[in-house]
Amino acid sequence: MDASGDRMLGLLVRCRFDTGDLAMFTGHGTVEWEGVTYLGAGQMLSVGEAQATSGDGIPGLSITLSGLDPEVVALAELEEFQRRRVTVFLALFDETGQIETADVLFDGRHLTRPGRSPPCRN
C-alpha cells in the first residue's frame, strides 16, 4: 500500500469461484468492505498495469499471486476459473488501517490461465 499522510491507498481483489470467493488486499491482516472480508496478501499480490482505451472501460489486466505453497497452487488449479467474475477496487485506508472508501477500478471476467495474456477482460 502507498502512504499519503495518515491515509494509505491499496487494492482489494475479489475473485468469485463456484466454491466461494477469494478476497485479498495489498496490505496485512484482514479488512472488511461491503460485507466481504479481505485477507492481506502484502507484496505477494500484484496487479499489473491496465491498458487505457478510447472507450469507457479497461480492456484487461493481470493479477499475480507469488510465493504460494505448492499445495495451495495444486488446489487452485482444480478450481474452474474461466469466465468467473473478478473485481478490483482502489481503496483509501485510514490511519488505523480500516477502509474509508473504495471505488471499482476493474470489474470483468477471468479468461485465461497464468502465462497466457491477458487473464481478465471487461
DSSP file with accessible surface (Angstrom, degrees, kcal/mol):
  #  RESIDUE AA STRUCTURE BP1 BP2  ACC     N-H-->O    O-->H-N    N-H-->O    O-->H-N    TCO  KAPPA ALPHA  PHI   PSI    X-CA   Y-CA   Z-CA
    1    1 A M              0   0   75      0, 0.0     2,-0.4     0, 0.0     9,-0.2   0.000 360.0 360.0 360.0 149.2    0.0    0.0    0.0
    2    2 A D  E     -A    9   0A 124      7,-1.9     7,-2.8     2,-0.0     2,-0.2  -0.831 360.0-132.9-101.1 131.6    1.2    3.6   -0.7
    3    3 A A  E     +A    8   0A  80     -2,-0.4     5,-0.2     5,-0.2     2,-0.2  -0.569  24.8 174.6 -84.8 143.3    1.2    6.1    2.1
    4    4 A S  E >   -A    7   0A  84      3,-3.3     3,-1.7    -2,-0.2     2,-0.2  -0.757  66.9 -56.8-145.7  94.0   -0.3    9.6    1.8
    5    5 A G  T 3  S-     0   0   76      1,-0.3    -1,-0.2    -2,-0.2     0, 0.0  -0.519 117.8 -22.7  67.5-132.8   -0.2   11.5    5.1
    6    6 A D  T 3  S+     0   0  127     -2,-0.2    -1,-0.3    -3,-0.1     2,-0.3   0.512 131.2  75.0 -86.4  -6.1   -2.1    9.4    7.6
    7    7 A R  E <   -A    4   0A 117     -3,-1.7    -3,-3.3    88,-0.1     2,-0.3  -0.710  64.4-157.7-106.3 159.6   -4.0    7.6    4.9
    8    8 A M  E     -AB   3  93A  65     85,-2.1    85,-3.7    -2,-0.3     2,-0.4  -0.977  10.9-135.4-136.8 149.0   -2.9    4.9    2.5
    9    9 A L  E     +AB   2  92A  69     -7,-2.8    -7,-1.9    -2,-0.3     2,-0.3  -0.819  33.3 157.9 -99.3 143.9   -4.0    3.6   -0.9
   10   10 A G  E     - B   0  91A   5     81,-2.1    81,-3.2    -2,-0.4     2,-0.4  -0.944  34.9-109.7-153.6 173.1   -4.3   -0.1   -1.5
   11   11 A L  E     - B   0  90A  35     -2,-0.3    15,-1.7    79,-0.2     2,-0.4  -0.905  15.8-157.7-113.5 139.6   -6.0   -2.6   -3.8
   12   12 A L  E     -CB  25  89A   0     77,-2.3    77,-2.6    -2,-0.4     2,-0.5  -0.951  11.1-166.4-108.8 134.1   -8.8   -5.0   -3.0
   13   13 A V  E     -CB  24  88A   0     11,-3.3    11,-2.7    -2,-0.4     2,-0.5  -0.986   5.2-175.5-125.1 123.3   -9.2   -8.0   -5.3
   14   14 A R  E     -CB  23  87A  54     73,-3.0    73,-2.6    -2,-0.5     2,-0.5  -0.973   0.9-173.8-123.0 118.6  -12.3  -10.2   -5.2
   15   15 A C  E     -CB  22  86A  15      7,-3.1     7,-2.9    -2,-0.5     2,-0.6  -0.946  13.8-147.7-110.8 129.8  -12.5  -13.4   -7.4
   16   16 A R  E     +C   21   0A  47     69,-2.7     2,-0.2    -2,-0.5     5,-0.2  -0.885  23.1 171.7-104.7 120.1  -15.7  -15.3   -7.5
   17   17 A F  E >   -C   20   0A  49      3,-1.6     3,-1.1    -2,-0.6    64,-0.1  -0.753  46.9-105.2-118.9 167.7  -15.5  -19.1   -7.9
   18   18 A D  T 3  S+     0   0  116     62,-0.5     3,-0.1     1,-0.3    63,-0.1   0.858 121.9  47.1 -60.4 -35.5  -18.0  -21.9   -7.8
   19   19 A T  T 3  S-     0   0  116      1,-0.3    -1,-0.3    -3,-0.0     2,-0.2   0.497 129.2 -69.3 -87.4  -4.4  -16.7  -23.0   -4.4
   20   20 A G  E <   -C   17   0A  32     -3,-1.1    -3,-1.6     2,-0.0    -1,-0.3  -0.770  62.0 -53.9 140.4 176.6  -16.7  -19.4   -2.9
   21   21 A D  E     -C   16   0A  76     -2,-0.2     2,-0.5    -5,-0.2    -5,-0.2  -0.585  29.8-150.9 -88.7 149.0  -15.0  -16.1   -3.1
   22   22 A L  E     -C   15   0A  75     -7,-2.9    -7,-3.1    -2,-0.2     2,-0.5  -0.987  22.3-178.7-114.4 115.3  -11.3  -15.4   -2.8
   23   23 A A  E     +C   14   0A  12     -2,-0.5    16,-2.5    -9,-0.2     2,-0.3  -0.974   8.5 160.2-124.2 119.7  -10.8  -11.8   -1.4
   24   24 A M  E     -Cd  13  39A  11    -11,-2.7   -11,-3.3    -2,-0.5     2,-0.3  -0.902  17.7-161.7-132.7 161.4   -7.4  -10.3   -0.9
   25   25 A F  E     -Cd  12  40A   4     14,-1.8    16,-2.9    -2,-0.3    17,-0.6  -0.941  34.7-107.2-142.6 166.8   -5.8   -6.9   -0.5
   26   26 A T  S    S+     0   0   22    -15,-1.7     2,-0.2    -2,-0.3    14,-0.1   0.021  94.9  64.8 -85.5  30.4   -2.4   -5.4   -0.8
   27   27 A G  S    S-     0   0    3    -16,-0.2    15,-2.4    -2,-0.1     2,-0.3  -0.404  86.4 -88.5-125.4-153.9   -1.9   -5.0    3.0
   28   28 A H  S    S+     0   0  154     12,-0.2     2,-0.2    13,-0.2    13,-0.1  -0.888  81.5  12.3-127.0 154.6   -1.6   -7.2    6.0
   29   29 A G  S    S-     0   0   50     -2,-0.3    11,-3.4    11,-0.3     2,-0.3  -0.600  99.1 -55.6  84.2-144.9   -4.2   -8.7    8.4
   30   30 A T  E     -E   39   0A  89     -2,-0.2     2,-0.3     9,-0.2     9,-0.2  -0.973  45.1-176.3-135.6 150.1   -7.8   -8.6    7.4
   31   31 A V  E     -E   38   0A   9      7,-1.9     7,-3.5    -2,-0.3     2,-0.4  -0.956  17.7-135.8-138.0 158.3  -10.2   -5.8    6.4
   32   32 A E  E     +E   37   0A 116     -2,-0.3     2,-0.3     5,-0.2    67,-0.3  -0.951  21.0 173.8-119.3 137.7  -13.9   -5.7    5.6
   33   33 A W  E >  S-E   36   0A  44      3,-2.5     3,-1.9    -2,-0.4    -2,-0.0  -0.965  72.1 -15.2-143.3 123.9  -15.6   -3.9    2.8
   34   34 A E  T 3  S-     0   0  144     -2,-0.3     3,-0.1     1,-0.3    -1,-0.0   0.864 129.0 -50.7  52.1  42.4  -19.3   -4.2    1.9
   35   35 A G  T 3  S+     0   0   62      1,-0.2     2,-0.4     0, 0.0    -1,-0.3   0.500 115.2 113.4  79.8   4.8  -19.7   -7.3    4.0
   36   36 A V  E <   - E   0  33A  21     -3,-1.9    -3,-2.5     2,-0.0     2,-0.5  -0.920  59.9-140.0-111.7 132.7  -16.7   -9.1    2.4
   37   37 A T  E     - E   0  32A  82     -2,-0.4     2,-0.5    -5,-0.2    -5,-0.2  -0.822  16.8-156.4 -92.9 124.8  -13.6   -9.9    4.5
   38   38 A Y  E     - E   0  31A   2     -7,-3.5    -7,-1.9    -2,-0.5     2,-0.4  -0.876   7.2-141.0-104.2 131.7  -10.3   -9.4    2.6
   39   39 A L  E     -dE  24  30A 109    -16,-2.5   -14,-1.8    -2,-0.5     2,-0.3  -0.770  23.9-115.0 -93.0 131.8   -7.2  -11.2    3.6
   40   40 A G  E     +d   25   0A  19    -11,-3.4   -11,-0.3    -2,-0.4   -14,-0.2  -0.491  34.3 173.1 -69.4 126.8   -3.9   -9.3    3.4
   41   41 A A    >   -     0   0   13    -16,-2.9     3,-2.0    -2,-0.3     4,-0.3   0.388  21.6-166.1-111.1  -2.7   -1.5  -10.7    0.9
   42   42 A G  G >   -     0   0    5    -15,-2.4     3,-1.1   -17,-0.6    -1,-0.2  -0.180  67.3 -14.0  54.4-135.9    1.1   -8.0    1.2
   43   43 A Q  G 3  S+     0   0  192      1,-0.2    -1,-0.3    22,-0.0   -17,-0.1   0.512 123.3  79.6 -80.1  -3.6    3.6   -7.9   -1.6
   44   44 A M  G <  S+     0   0   80     -3,-2.0    22,-2.2    21,-0.1     2,-0.5   0.734  86.9  69.0 -72.3 -19.9    2.6  -11.4   -2.8
   45   45 A L  E <   +I   65   0B   7     -3,-1.1     2,-0.4    -4,-0.3    20,-0.2  -0.860  64.2 169.7-101.9 126.8   -0.4   -9.8   -4.5
   46   46 A S  E     -I   64   0B  59     18,-2.6    18,-3.1    -2,-0.5     2,-0.5  -0.996  21.7-156.4-136.8 144.7    0.3   -7.6   -7.6
   47   47 A V  E     -I   63   0B  33     -2,-0.4    16,-0.2    16,-0.2     3,-0.1  -0.985  23.5-134.4-118.8 121.5   -2.0   -6.1  -10.1
   48   48 A G        -     0   0   26     14,-3.4     2,-0.1    -2,-0.5    -2,-0.0  -0.201  34.5 -80.9 -71.4 166.1   -0.4   -5.3  -13.5
   49   49 A E        -     0   0  180     12,-0.1     2,-0.3     1,-0.1    13,-0.2  -0.436  44.1-133.2 -68.3 138.0   -0.9   -2.0  -15.3
   50   50 A A        -     0   0   39     -2,-0.1     2,-0.5    11,-0.1    11,-0.2  -0.662  17.2-120.5 -90.2 146.7   -4.1   -1.8  -17.3
   51   51 A Q        -     0   0  132      9,-0.9     9,-0.3    -2,-0.3     2,-0.2  -0.766  26.4-133.7 -88.0 127.5   -4.0   -0.6  -20.9
   52   52 A A        -     0   0   96     -2,-0.5     2,-0.3     6,-0.1     6,-0.1  -0.495  23.5-171.5 -78.7 149.9   -6.2    2.5  -21.5
   53   53 A T        -     0   0   73      4,-0.4    -1,-0.0     2,-0.3     0, 0.0  -0.823  39.8-105.1-130.1 175.0   -8.5    2.7  -24.5
   54   54 A S  S    S+     0   0  137     -2,-0.3    -2,-0.0     2,-0.0    -1,-0.0   0.658  99.6  77.3 -77.1 -12.3  -10.6    5.4  -26.0
   55   55 A G  S    S-     0   0   46      2,-0.2    -2,-0.3     1,-0.1     0, 0.0  -0.040  99.1 -96.2 -83.2-168.7  -13.7    3.8  -24.6
   56   56 A D  S    S+     0   0  181     -4,-0.1     2,-0.1     2,-0.1    -1,-0.1   0.680  94.6  62.5 -84.7 -19.5  -15.0    3.8  -21.0
   57   57 A G  S    S-     0   0   35     65,-0.0    -4,-0.4    49,-0.0    -2,-0.2  -0.440  80.5-109.4-109.0 176.3  -13.5    0.6  -19.8
   58   58 A I        -     0   0   37     -2,-0.1    64,-0.5     1,-0.1    -6,-0.1  -0.925  24.4-148.0-100.1 125.0  -10.2   -1.2  -19.2
   59   59 A P        -     0   0   39      0, 0.0    63,-0.4     0, 0.0     2,-0.3   0.769  65.8 -39.5 -70.2 -22.7   -9.7   -4.0  -21.8
   60   60 A G        -     0   0    6     -9,-0.3    -9,-0.9    61,-0.2     2,-0.3  -0.939  50.3-166.9 172.9 163.4   -7.8   -6.2  -19.4
   61   61 A L  B     -F  120   0A  11     59,-0.7    59,-0.9    -2,-0.3     2,-0.4  -0.968  24.0-114.5-159.1 166.0   -5.2   -6.5  -16.7
   62   62 A S        -     0   0   48     -2,-0.3   -14,-3.4   -13,-0.2     2,-0.4  -0.887  16.9-163.3-112.5 144.0   -3.1   -9.2  -14.9
   63   63 A I  E     -I   47   0B  42     -2,-0.4     2,-0.4   -16,-0.2   -16,-0.2  -0.994  13.4-170.1-123.5 128.3   -3.3  -10.2  -11.3
   64   64 A T  E     -I   46   0B  67    -18,-3.1   -18,-2.6    -2,-0.4     2,-0.5  -0.966  15.8-168.4-127.0 134.3   -0.5  -12.2   -9.8
   65   65 A L  E     -I   45   0B  59     -2,-0.4     2,-0.3   -20,-0.2     3,-0.2  -0.989  21.0-175.3-113.4 125.1    0.0  -14.1   -6.5
   66   66 A S        +     0   0   62    -22,-2.2    -2,-0.0    -2,-0.5     0, 0.0  -0.799  54.0  33.5-119.3 161.2    3.6  -15.1   -5.9
   67   67 A G  S    S+     0   0   73     -2,-0.3     2,-0.2     1,-0.2    -1,-0.2   0.712  75.3 157.7  74.3  22.1    5.3  -17.2   -3.2
   68   68 A L        -     0   0   61     -3,-0.2    -1,-0.2     1,-0.1    -3,-0.0  -0.520  50.1-101.2 -82.0 149.6    2.4  -19.6   -2.6
   69   69 A D    >>  -     0   0   87     -2,-0.2     4,-2.0     1,-0.1     3,-0.7  -0.399  31.2-123.0 -61.5 136.6    2.8  -23.0   -1.1
   70   70 A P  H 3> S+     0   0  101      0, 0.0     4,-2.4     0, 0.0     5,-0.1   0.828 112.1  57.4 -55.5 -31.9    2.8  -25.7   -3.9
   71   71 A E  H 3> S+     0   0  149      2,-0.2     4,-2.0     1,-0.2     5,-0.1   0.892 106.2  48.9 -66.6 -37.6   -0.2  -27.5   -2.2
   72   72 A V  H <> S+     0   0   75     -3,-0.7     4,-2.5     2,-0.2    -1,-0.2   0.922 110.7  50.7 -66.6 -41.4   -2.2  -24.3   -2.4
   73   73 A V  H  X S+     0   0   55     -4,-2.0     4,-2.1     1,-0.2    -2,-0.2   0.924 108.3  52.5 -61.9 -43.0   -1.3  -23.9   -6.0
   74   74 A A  H  X S+     0   0   52     -4,-2.4     4,-0.6     1,-0.2    -1,-0.2   0.912 110.8  47.1 -61.3 -41.1   -2.4  -27.5   -6.7
   75   75 A L  H >< S+     0   0  123     -4,-2.0     3,-1.0     1,-0.2     4,-0.5   0.915 110.4  52.8 -66.1 -41.1   -5.8  -26.9   -5.0
   76   76 A A  H >< S+     0   0   61     -4,-2.5     3,-1.3     1,-0.3    -2,-0.2   0.866 101.6  59.9 -63.7 -34.5   -6.3  -23.6   -7.0
   77   77 A E  H 3< S+     0   0  115     -4,-2.1    -1,-0.3     1,-0.3    -2,-0.2   0.717  98.0  59.5 -69.4 -17.9   -5.6  -25.4  -10.3
   78   78 A L  T << S+     0   0  148     -3,-1.0    -1,-0.3    -4,-0.6     2,-0.2   0.665  87.4  98.0 -79.4 -16.5   -8.6  -27.7   -9.6
   79   79 A E  S <  S-     0   0   39     -3,-1.3     2,-0.6    -4,-0.5    -3,-0.0  -0.511  80.6-122.8 -77.5 135.1  -10.9  -24.7   -9.5
   80   80 A E        +     0   0   87     -2,-0.2   -62,-0.5     1,-0.2    -1,-0.1  -0.681  43.9 161.3 -73.4 120.1  -12.9  -23.7  -12.5
   81   81 A F    >   +     0   0   22     -2,-0.6     3,-1.7    -4,-0.1    29,-0.3   0.653  26.7 110.9-120.1 -22.3  -11.8  -20.2  -13.2
   82   82 A Q  T 3  S+     0   0   74      1,-0.3    29,-0.2    29,-0.1     3,-0.1  -0.324  91.8   6.2 -64.3 138.9  -12.7  -19.2  -16.8
   83   83 A R  T 3  S+     0   0  155     27,-3.6     2,-0.3     1,-0.2    -1,-0.3   0.684  94.0 141.4  62.8  21.8  -15.5  -16.6  -17.1
   84   84 A R    <   -     0   0   50     -3,-1.7    26,-2.7    26,-0.5    -1,-0.2  -0.739  58.1-103.2 -91.2 144.2  -15.5  -16.1  -13.3
   85   85 A R  E     - G   0 109A  93     -2,-0.3   -69,-2.7    24,-0.2     2,-0.4  -0.416  35.3-171.9 -72.7 138.1  -16.0  -12.5  -12.2
   86   86 A V  E     -BG  15 108A   3     22,-2.8    22,-2.6   -71,-0.2     2,-0.4  -0.998   0.3-171.5-129.6 129.7  -13.1  -10.5  -10.8
   87   87 A T  E     -BG  14 107A   2    -73,-2.6   -73,-3.0    -2,-0.4     2,-0.5  -0.989   3.5-167.2-124.6 132.3  -13.4   -7.1   -9.2
   88   88 A V  E     -BG  13 106A   1     18,-2.9    17,-3.3    -2,-0.4    18,-2.0  -0.982   8.5-166.5-118.3 126.6  -10.5   -4.8   -8.3
   89   89 A F  E     -BG  12 104A  13    -77,-2.6   -77,-2.3    -2,-0.5     2,-0.6  -0.894  19.5-139.0-110.0 144.1  -11.1   -1.8   -6.0
   90   90 A L  E     -BG  11 103A  73     13,-2.8    13,-2.3    -2,-0.4     2,-0.3  -0.918  35.4-164.5 -95.5 117.9   -8.9    1.1   -5.3
   91   91 A A  E     -BG  10 102A   1    -81,-3.2   -81,-2.1    -2,-0.6     2,-0.6  -0.841  21.4-145.5-113.8 145.4   -9.3    1.7   -1.6
   92   92 A L  E     -BG   9 101A  38      9,-2.9     8,-3.4    -2,-0.3     9,-1.2  -0.942  21.2-159.7-106.3 120.1   -8.4    4.5    0.8
   93   93 A F  E     -BG   8  99A   1    -85,-3.7   -85,-2.1    -2,-0.6     6,-0.2  -0.817   9.6-134.2-101.4 140.1   -7.4    3.3    4.2
   94   94 A D    >   -     0   0   33      4,-3.2     3,-2.0    -2,-0.4   -87,-0.1  -0.165  41.2 -84.1 -80.8-177.5   -7.5    5.5    7.3
   95   95 A E  T 3  S+     0   0  127      1,-0.3    -1,-0.1     2,-0.1   -88,-0.1   0.703 129.7  54.0 -64.7 -18.1   -4.7    5.8    9.9
   96   96 A T  T 3  S-     0   0   95      2,-0.1    -1,-0.3     0, 0.0     3,-0.1   0.450 120.6-105.8 -93.6  -1.3   -6.0    2.6   11.7
   97   97 A G  S <  S+     0   0   29     -3,-2.0     2,-0.3     1,-0.3    -2,-0.1   0.538  77.5 132.4  90.3   7.5   -5.9    0.5    8.6
   98   98 A Q        -     0   0   98    -67,-0.1    -4,-3.2     1,-0.1     2,-0.4  -0.659  63.7-104.9 -91.6 150.7   -9.7    0.5    8.0
   99   99 A I  E     -G   93   0A  22    -67,-0.3    -6,-0.3    -2,-0.3     3,-0.1  -0.595  31.8-179.6 -78.3 124.9  -11.2    1.3    4.6
  100  100 A E  E    S-     0   0A  76     -8,-3.4     2,-0.3    -2,-0.4    -1,-0.2   0.855  70.6 -17.6 -84.8 -45.8  -12.8    4.7    4.4
  101  101 A T  E     -G   92   0A  66     -9,-1.2    -9,-2.9     2,-0.0    -1,-0.4  -0.984  57.7-163.4-156.4 158.8  -13.9    4.3    0.8
  102  102 A A  E     -G   91   0A  11     -2,-0.3     2,-0.4   -11,-0.2   -11,-0.2  -0.986   4.5-159.6-150.1 139.4  -13.2    2.2   -2.3
  103  103 A D  E     -G   90   0A 115    -13,-2.3   -13,-2.8    -2,-0.3     2,-0.3  -0.940  32.6-103.2-119.4 145.4  -14.0    2.6   -5.9
  104  104 A V  E     +G   89   0A  86     -2,-0.4   -15,-0.3   -15,-0.2     3,-0.1  -0.498  36.3 174.3 -68.3 123.4  -14.2   -0.1   -8.6
  105  105 A L  E    S+     0   0A  80    -17,-3.3     2,-0.3     1,-0.4   -16,-0.2   0.742  71.9   5.0 -95.4 -35.1  -11.1    0.0  -10.7
  106  106 A F  E     +G   88   0A   4    -18,-2.0   -18,-2.9   -49,-0.1    -1,-0.4  -0.984  55.8 177.6-151.8 138.2  -11.9   -3.1  -12.8
  107  107 A D  E     +G   87   0A  58     -2,-0.3     2,-0.2   -20,-0.2   -20,-0.2  -0.898  38.4 108.3-142.8 108.9  -14.9   -5.4  -13.0
  108  108 A G  E     -G   86   0A   6    -22,-2.6   -22,-2.8    -2,-0.3     2,-0.4  -0.795  60.5 -70.4-157.4-160.5  -14.6   -8.2  -15.5
  109  109 A R  E     -GH  85 121A 126     12,-3.3    12,-2.6   -24,-0.2     2,-0.4  -0.897  35.3-121.0-117.2 141.7  -14.2  -11.9  -16.3
  110  110 A H  E     + H   0 120A  38    -26,-2.7   -27,-3.6    -2,-0.4   -26,-0.5  -0.654  35.6 171.3 -77.4 129.9  -11.2  -14.1  -15.9
  111  111 A L        +     0   0   58      8,-3.8     2,-0.3    -2,-0.4     9,-0.2   0.782  48.1  24.8-112.8 -40.3  -10.4  -15.6  -19.3
  112  112 A T  S    S-     0   0   36      7,-0.7    -1,-0.2     4,-0.1     3,-0.1  -0.880  73.3-100.9-132.1 163.3   -7.1  -17.5  -19.3
  113  113 A R    >   -     0   0   98     -2,-0.3     3,-1.7     1,-0.2    -2,-0.0  -0.346  60.4 -73.4 -73.5 160.5   -4.6  -19.4  -17.1
  114  114 A P  T 3  S+     0   0  118      0, 0.0    -1,-0.2     0, 0.0     3,-0.1  -0.196 120.9  37.8 -53.1 144.0   -1.4  -17.7  -15.9
  115  115 A G  T 3  S+     0   0   89      1,-0.2     2,-0.5    -3,-0.1    -2,-0.1   0.238  97.9  93.0  94.8 -14.4    1.2  -17.3  -18.6
  116  116 A R  S <  S-     0   0  155     -3,-1.7    -1,-0.2    -4,-0.0    -4,-0.1  -0.952  82.6-101.8-111.7 135.5   -1.4  -16.5  -21.2
  117  117 A S  S    S+     0   0  112     -2,-0.5    -4,-0.1     1,-0.2   -55,-0.0  -0.818  89.7  18.4-112.6 143.3   -2.1  -12.9  -21.8
  118  118 A P        -     0   0   34      0, 0.0    -1,-0.2     0, 0.0   -56,-0.1   0.680  60.9-176.1 -90.0 148.9   -4.4  -11.1  -20.9
  119  119 A P        +     0   0   17      0, 0.0    -8,-3.8     0, 0.0    -7,-0.7   0.750  68.5  40.4 -79.4 -23.8   -6.1  -13.0  -17.9
  120  120 A C  E     -FH  61 110A   2    -59,-0.9   -59,-0.7   -10,-0.3     2,-0.3  -0.968  62.0-176.5-130.7 142.9   -9.0  -10.7  -17.3
  121  121 A R  E       H   0 109A 103    -12,-2.6   -12,-3.3    -2,-0.4   -61,-0.2  -0.982 360.0 360.0-135.1 149.5  -11.4   -8.8  -19.6
  122  122 A N              0   0   99    -64,-0.5   -14,-0.2   -63,-0.4   -65,-0.0  -0.382 360.0 360.0 -70.2 360.0  -14.2   -6.3  -19.0
